[in-house]
Amino acid sequence: MECTIGKNKKECACTYTTCPLHGKCCECIASHTAKGQFPGCLFTKEGEKLYDRSWEALKDNHI
């Protein structure tokens, strides 16, 4: 499968654009999962701005 990093970066709701994993969805999801978190791309833009990656936040602010 081809990774479309440029397109991913444009469409991602994550506000941490300087992250080295920004746009590398597979790596980003694996990294957050290992920490017991959800990646910012699963949240609405408003929800992502809360910087709370917990299940409770995701339930209320998911896309």
N, CA, C and O atoms as a printed pandas DataFrame, in Angstrom:
     atom_number atom_name residue_name chain_id  residue_number  x_coord  y_coord  z_coord
0              1         N          MET        A               1    0.847   -1.177    0.000
1              2        CA          MET        A               1    0.000    0.000    0.000
2              3         C          MET        A               1    0.894    1.242    0.000
3              4         O          MET        A               1    1.918    1.283    0.681
4              5         N          GLU        A               2    0.504    2.218   -0.747
5              6        CA          GLU        A               2    1.250    3.464   -0.829
6              7         C          GLU        A               2    0.821    4.407    0.292
7              8         O          GLU        A               2   -0.372    4.581    0.540
8              9         N          CYS        A               3    1.788    5.010    0.963
9             10        CA          CYS        A               3    1.485    5.990    2.013
10            11         C          CYS        A               3    1.390    7.372    1.370
11            12         O          CYS        A               3    2.288    7.791    0.639
12            13         N          THR        A               4    0.314    8.058    1.644
13            14        CA          THR        A               4    0.080    9.378    1.049
14            15         C          THR        A               4    0.293   10.460    2.112
15            16         O          THR        A               4   -0.655   11.119    2.538
16            17         N          ILE        A               5    1.534   10.631    2.528
17            18        CA          ILE        A               5    1.871   11.530    3.630
18            19         C          ILE        A               5    1.392   12.955    3.364
19            20         O          ILE        A               5    0.823   13.585    4.255
20            21         N          GLY        A               6    1.606   13.466    2.178
21            22        CA          GLY        A               6    1.187   14.836    1.854
22            23         C          GLY        A               6   -0.310   15.035    2.027
23            24         O          GLY        A               6   -0.747   16.015    2.631
24            25         N          LYS        A               7   -1.085   14.117    1.502
25            26        CA          LYS        A               7   -2.547   14.186    1.633
26            27         C          LYS        A               7   -2.955   14.012    3.097
27            28         O          LYS        A               7   -3.836   14.715    3.591
28            29         N          ASN        A               8   -2.310   13.074    3.781
29            30        CA          ASN        A               8   -2.617   12.840    5.194
30            31         C          ASN        A               8   -2.406   14.103    6.019
31            32         O          ASN        A               8   -3.235   14.441    6.863
32            33         N          LYS        A               9   -1.306   14.797    5.779
33            34        CA          LYS        A               9   -0.998   16.016    6.538
34            35         C          LYS        A               9   -2.060   17.089    6.317
35            36         O          LYS        A               9   -2.437   17.791    7.255
36            37         N          LYS        A              10   -2.541   17.218    5.090
37            38        CA          LYS        A              10   -3.545   18.236    4.775
38            39         C          LYS        A              10   -4.879   17.969    5.457
39            40         O          LYS        A              10   -5.565   18.906    5.865
40            41         N          GLU        A              11   -5.250   16.699    5.584
41            42        CA          GLU        A              11   -6.566   16.342    6.099
42            43         C          GLU        A              11   -6.589   16.023    7.588
43            44         O          GLU        A              11   -7.666   15.868    8.163
44            45         N          CYS        A              12   -5.433   15.923    8.220
45            46        CA          CYS        A              12   -5.351   15.519    9.623
46            47         C          CYS        A              12   -5.780   16.649   10.561
47            48         O          CYS        A              12   -5.387   17.802   10.382
48            49         N          ALA        A              13   -6.585   16.303   11.556
49            50        CA          ALA        A              13   -7.060   17.291   12.534
50            51         C          ALA        A              13   -6.043   17.552   13.640
51            52         O          ALA        A              13   -6.212   18.487   14.423
52            53         N          CYS        A              14   -4.999   16.748   13.714
53            54        CA          CYS        A              14   -4.001   16.903   14.771
54            55         C          CYS        A              14   -3.317   18.258   14.664
55            56         O          CYS        A              14   -2.867   18.655   13.589
56            57         N          THR        A              15   -3.244   18.959   15.781
57            58        CA          THR        A              15   -2.644   20.297   15.789
58            59         C          THR        A              15   -1.136   20.266   16.019
59            60         O          THR        A              15   -0.479   21.303   15.931
60            61         N          TYR        A              16   -0.587   19.105   16.308
61            62        CA          TYR        A              16    0.846   18.974   16.563
62            63         C          TYR        A              16    1.561   18.703   15.239
63            64         O          TYR        A              16    2.030   17.591   14.993
64            65         N          THR        A              17    1.638   19.717   14.402
65            66        CA          THR        A              17    2.153   19.551   13.042
66            67         C          THR        A              17    3.662   19.384   12.981
67            68         O          THR        A              17    4.185   19.000   11.934
68            69         N          THR        A              18    4.378   19.656   14.055
69            70        CA          THR        A              18    5.826   19.467   14.055
70            71         C          THR        A              18    6.217   18.059   14.488
71            72         O          THR        A              18    7.403   17.733   14.528
72            73         N          CYS        A              19    5.250   17.234   14.806
73            74        CA          CYS        A              19    5.513   15.851   15.205
74            75         C          CYS        A              19    6.149   15.110   14.034
75            76         O          CYS        A              19    5.686   15.245   12.901
76            77         N          PRO        A              20    7.193   14.336   14.281
77            78        CA          PRO        A              20    7.822   13.591   13.183
78            79         C          PRO        A              20    6.922   12.493   12.606
79            80         O          PRO        A              20    7.214   11.949   11.541
80            81         N          LEU        A              21    5.842   12.170   13.298
81            82        CA          LEU        A              21    4.911   11.153   12.806
82            83         C          LEU        A              21    3.692   11.762   12.117
83            84         O          LEU        A              21    2.834   11.026   11.630
84            85         N          HIS        A              22    3.600   13.087   12.065
85            86        CA          HIS        A              22    2.456   13.753   11.437
86            87         C          HIS        A              22    2.378   13.356    9.961
87            88         O          HIS        A              22    3.319   13.572    9.198
88            89         N          GLY        A              23    1.259   12.781    9.578
89            90        CA          GLY        A              23    1.066   12.321    8.207
90            91         C          GLY        A              23    1.436   10.868    7.995
91            92         O          GLY        A              23    1.095   10.284    6.966
92            93         N          LYS        A              24    2.129   10.277    8.952
93            94        CA          LYS        A              24    2.508    8.863    8.888
94            95         C          LYS        A              24    1.525    8.102    9.781
95            96         O          LYS        A              24    1.873    7.670   10.880
96            97         N          CYS        A              25    0.317    7.949    9.299
97            98        CA          CYS        A              25   -0.807    7.455   10.107
98            99         C          CYS        A              25   -0.533    6.128   10.812
99           100         O          CYS        A              25   -0.828    5.987   11.999
100          101         N          CYS        A              26    0.016    5.177   10.107
101          102        CA          CYS        A              26    0.271    3.862   10.713
102          103         C          CYS        A              26    1.193    3.994   11.919
103          104         O          CYS        A              26    0.928    3.413   12.971
104          105         N          GLU        A              27    2.258    4.747   11.772
105          106        CA          GLU        A              27    3.210    4.929   12.860
106          107         C          GLU        A              27    2.605    5.747   13.997
107          108         O          GLU        A              27    2.848    5.459   15.169
108          109         N          CYS        A              28    1.831    6.749   13.659
109          110        CA          CYS        A              28    1.185    7.609   14.659
110          111         C          CYS        A              28    0.214    6.800   15.518
111          112         O          CYS        A              28    0.244    6.886   16.746
112          113         N          ILE        A              29   -0.632    6.028   14.878
113          114        CA          ILE        A              29   -1.615    5.227   15.606
114          115         C          ILE        A              29   -0.909    4.215   16.505
115          116         O          ILE        A              29   -1.310    4.027   17.654
116          117         N          ALA        A              30    0.130    3.566   16.000
117          118        CA          ALA        A              30    0.880    2.597   16.800
118          119         C          ALA        A              30    1.521    3.270   18.010
119          120         O          ALA        A              30    1.510    2.715   19.109
120          121         N          SER        A              31    2.072    4.449   17.814
121          122        CA          SER        A              31    2.717    5.177   18.906
122          123         C          SER        A              31    1.722    5.543   20.002
123          124         O          SER        A              31    1.991    5.325   21.183
124          125         N          HIS        A              32    0.577    6.095   19.618
125          126        CA          HIS        A              32   -0.434    6.490   20.613
126          127         C          HIS        A              32   -1.050    5.272   21.297
127          128         O          HIS        A              32   -1.310    5.302   22.500
128          129         N          THR        A              33   -1.280    4.219   20.550
129          130        CA          THR        A              33   -1.852    3.007   21.136
130          131         C          THR        A              33   -0.925    2.437   22.210
131          132         O          THR        A              33   -1.388    1.986   23.258
132          133         N          ALA        A              34    0.363    2.458   21.951
133          134        CA          ALA        A              34    1.338    1.956   22.921
134          135         C          ALA        A              34    1.314    2.769   24.219
135          136         O          ALA        A              34    1.680    2.264   25.280
136          137         N          LYS        A              35    0.885    4.016   24.129
137          138        CA          LYS        A              35    0.803    4.888   25.304
138          139         C          LYS        A              35   -0.580    4.883   25.931
139          140         O          LYS        A              35   -0.822    5.597   26.904
140          141         N          GLY        A              36   -1.499    4.079   25.380
141          142        CA          GLY        A              36   -2.865    4.037   25.902
142          143         C          GLY        A              36   -3.659    5.279   25.531
143          144         O          GLY        A              36   -4.576    5.673   26.252
144          145         N          GLN        A              37   -3.309    5.901   24.402
145          146        CA          GLN        A              37   -3.955    7.130   23.950
146          147         C          GLN        A              37   -4.612    6.909   22.591
147          148         O          GLN        A              37   -4.419    5.886   21.934
148          149         N          PHE        A              38   -5.388    7.904   22.201
149          150        CA          PHE        A              38   -5.961    7.935   20.860
150          151         C          PHE        A              38   -5.288    9.076   20.105
151          152         O          PHE        A              38   -5.041   10.130   20.692
152          153         N          PRO        A              39   -4.983    8.897   18.812
153          154        CA          PRO        A              39   -4.351    9.970   18.042
154          155         C          PRO        A              39   -5.319   11.113   17.763
155          156         O          PRO        A              39   -6.532   10.914   17.700
156          157         N          GLY        A              40   -4.770   12.302   17.599
157          158        CA          GLY        A              40   -5.565   13.501   17.368
158          159         C          GLY        A              40   -6.461   13.425   16.153
159          160         O          GLY        A              40   -7.482   14.110   16.098
160          161         N          CYS        A              41   -6.101   12.608   15.179
161          162        CA          CYS        A              41   -6.893   12.518   13.945
162          163         C          CYS        A              41   -8.271   11.901   14.173
163          164         O          CYS        A              41   -9.143   12.019   13.312
164          165         N          LEU        A              42   -8.482   11.254   15.300
165          166        CA          LEU        A              42   -9.787   10.660   15.585
166          167         C          LEU        A              42  -10.759   11.660   16.199
167          168         O          LEU        A              42  -11.945   11.364   16.343
168          169         N          PHE        A              43  -10.271   12.825   16.556
169          170        CA          PHE        A              43  -11.082   13.848   17.198
170          171         C          PHE        A              43  -11.553   14.889   16.185
171          172         O          PHE        A              43  -10.980   15.026   15.103
172          173         N          THR        A              44  -12.581   15.603   16.546
173          174        CA          THR        A              44  -12.958   16.775   15.753
174          175         C          THR        A              44  -11.852   17.816   15.940
175          176         O          THR        A              44  -11.037   17.694   16.854
176          177         N          LYS        A              45  -11.820   18.818   15.098
177          178        CA          LYS        A              45  -10.801   19.861   15.273
178          179         C          LYS        A              45  -10.955   20.554   16.624
179          180         O          LYS        A              45   -9.962   20.912   17.256
180          181         N          GLU        A              46  -12.187   20.742   17.063
181          182        CA          GLU        A              46  -12.439   21.377   18.355
182          183         C          GLU        A              46  -11.986   20.460   19.500
183          184         O          GLU        A              46  -11.390   20.919   20.475
184          185         N          GLY        A              47  -12.276   19.173   19.369
185          186        CA          GLY        A              47  -11.869   18.211   20.385
186          187         C          GLY        A              47  -10.363   18.055   20.473
187          188         O          GLY        A              47   -9.822   17.886   21.567
188          189         N          GLU        A              48   -9.684   18.108   19.352
189          190        CA          GLU        A              48   -8.223   17.981   19.334
190          191         C          GLU        A              48   -7.577   19.147   20.073
191          192         O          GLU        A              48   -6.539   18.970   20.711
192          193         N          LYS        A              49   -8.162   20.316   19.998
193          194        CA          LYS        A              49   -7.595   21.497   20.665
194          195         C          LYS        A              49   -7.600   21.371   22.179
195          196         O          LYS        A              49   -6.932   22.147   22.863
196          197         N          LEU        A              50   -8.348   20.399   22.722
197          198        CA          LEU        A              50   -8.376   20.187   24.176
198          199         C          LEU        A              50   -7.129   19.444   24.660
199          200         O          LEU        A              50   -6.846   19.434   25.858
200          201         N          TYR        A              51   -6.386   18.828   23.750
201          202        CA          TYR        A              51   -5.179   18.056   24.061
202          203         C          TYR        A              51   -5.434   16.945   25.066
203          204         O          TYR        A              51   -4.537   16.577   25.823
204          205         N          ASP        A              52   -6.640   16.410   25.080
205          206        CA          ASP        A              52   -6.999   15.301   25.958
206          207         C          ASP        A              52   -7.241   14.097   25.072
207          208         O          ASP        A              52   -8.235   14.057   24.347
208          209         N          ARG        A              53   -6.359   13.121   25.113
209          210        CA          ARG        A              53   -6.430   11.956   24.229
210          211         C          ARG        A              53   -7.068   10.754   24.921
211          212         O          ARG        A              53   -6.841    9.616   24.512
212          213         N          SER        A              54   -7.848   10.989   25.946
213          214        CA          SER        A              54   -8.476    9.910   26.707
214          215         C          SER        A              54   -9.743    9.391   26.035
215          216         O          SER        A              54  -10.278   10.017   25.120
216          217         N          TRP        A              55  -10.213    8.233   26.508
217          218        CA          TRP        A              55  -11.457    7.639   26.014
218          219         C          TRP        A              55  -12.623    8.579   26.266
219          220         O          TRP        A              55  -13.470    8.746   25.389
220          221         N          GLU        A              56  -12.691    9.197   27.436
221          222        CA          GLU        A              56  -13.799   10.110   27.755
222          223         C          GLU        A              56  -13.845   11.264   26.757
223          224         O          GLU        A              56  -14.916   11.617   26.263
224          225         N          ALA        A              57  -12.711   11.839   26.466
225          226        CA          ALA        A              57  -12.658   12.950   25.505
226          227         C          ALA        A              57  -13.058   12.475   24.112
227          228         O          ALA        A              57  -13.761   13.180   23.387
228          229         N          LEU        A              58  -12.612   11.285   23.743
229          230        CA          LEU        A              58  -12.936   10.755   22.415
230          231         C          LEU        A              58  -14.429   10.518   22.260
231          232         O          LEU        A              58  -14.994   10.791   21.201
232          233         N          LYS        A              59  -15.075   10.012   23.310
233          234        CA          LYS        A              59  -16.510    9.746   23.248
234          235         C          LYS        A              59  -17.294   11.024   22.929
235          236         O          LYS        A              59  -18.290   10.981   22.206
236          237         N          ASP        A              60  -16.843   12.154   23.467
237          238        CA          ASP        A              60  -17.562   13.413   23.316
238          239         C          ASP        A              60  -17.118   14.237   22.111
239          240         O          ASP        A              60  -17.844   15.131   21.675
240          241         N          ASN        A              61  -15.938   13.949   21.567
241          242        CA          ASN        A              61  -15.359   14.815   20.534
242          243         C          ASN        A              61  -14.798   14.046   19.353
243          244         O          ASN        A              61  -13.793   14.463   18.778
244          245         N          HIS        A              62  -15.410   12.948   18.978
245          246        CA          HIS        A              62  -14.889   12.160   17.854
246          247         C          HIS        A              62  -15.465   12.623   16.521
247          248         O          HIS        A              62  -16.500   13.288   16.469
248          249         N          ILE        A              63  -14.777   12.258   15.452
249          250        CA          ILE        A              63  -15.250   12.631   14.113
250          251         C          ILE        A              63  -16.319   11.690   13.647
251          252         O          ILE        A              63  -16.838   11.845   12.541
